[in-house]
Amino acid sequence: DQLASRQSVGLLRSSTLMPMLRCSIAFGLAAVLLGAPLGVSTQSVTPDPADLMAKLNAIQAQFERFQEAADRELQDVRKKNMEEQAGMRAEIKELRDLEARRLDSGLDAAIADLQSATDHTWLLLCGALVMFMQAGFAMVESGSCRCKNVQNVLLKNLVDVCVGTMCWWAFGWTLAYGIADGENNAFANSNQVFGTGFTEASDDGIFTPSNAMLGWFFQWAFCSAAATIVSGGVAERVQFPGYLVFTIVMTSWIYPVVVHWTWGYGWL
């Protein structure tokens, strides 16, 4: 800033003061020379000292006026430069703040995406491990019963997965975790029947999945495993139609209601 001010002062003095001074001196000399009568030699005329002093005072006053005008112009230039510099500093600060906010928002979005991806991966892994419990129960029950009942036991385990999935999708999730618009009943819920509300559609027709699909998968694995535990307890002692009815009631009513009472923010 000081260097710019010095340069502006030097330019102003060289471009304004010196020509004004030269013009003032030239005008003064011309006035002195032209002040003598025409046709009379200047050497024979003695100038009046008072006249010369008055002319010098006039030249000095004019020079002072020019100097004041130059000072005012210099102050205006300095003020304008300071205003421009202040405006540039404000713009630079605004750009820096905008860049900092952009970096912070990008970092926050990246962290949120990483957290969401980690949660989804972990729940999918845990749900898959619980789902493989079906195979473990099937092998345990097959090894604990007679050979003639192995196929019946395996069929019951398969029914637990297939029928349990349909019942959990239709009614089970609704009774246990079907919360919408802040509604949460003490006994059971009644929202998201048949998977409604699992996706959100925008005005341009783009469907966006919600976290309810991930929770549905994780809880479905436990629902099927709970029904399969009973199949091992009644192996070789229940007919297939009766066990099919039990599976429907277990996965669509008993397990969802109990889950809502305990883990679904119910009355327990």
Secondary structure, DSSP 4 states (H G I P E B T S, - for coil): -HHHHHHHHHHHIIIIIHHHHHHHHHHHHHHHHHTSPTTS-TTS-PPPHHHHHHHHHHHHHHHHHHHHHHHHHHHHHHHHHHHHHHHHHHHHHHHHHHHHHHHHHHHHHHHHHHHHHHHHHHHHHHHHHHHTHHHHHHHHHHHHS-GGGHHHHHHHHHHHHHHHHHHIIIIIHHHHH--BTTB--SS----SGGGTTSEEE-TTS-EEE-THHHHHHHHHHHHHHHHHHHHHHTTTSS-HHHHHHHHHHIIIIIHHHHHHHHTSS---
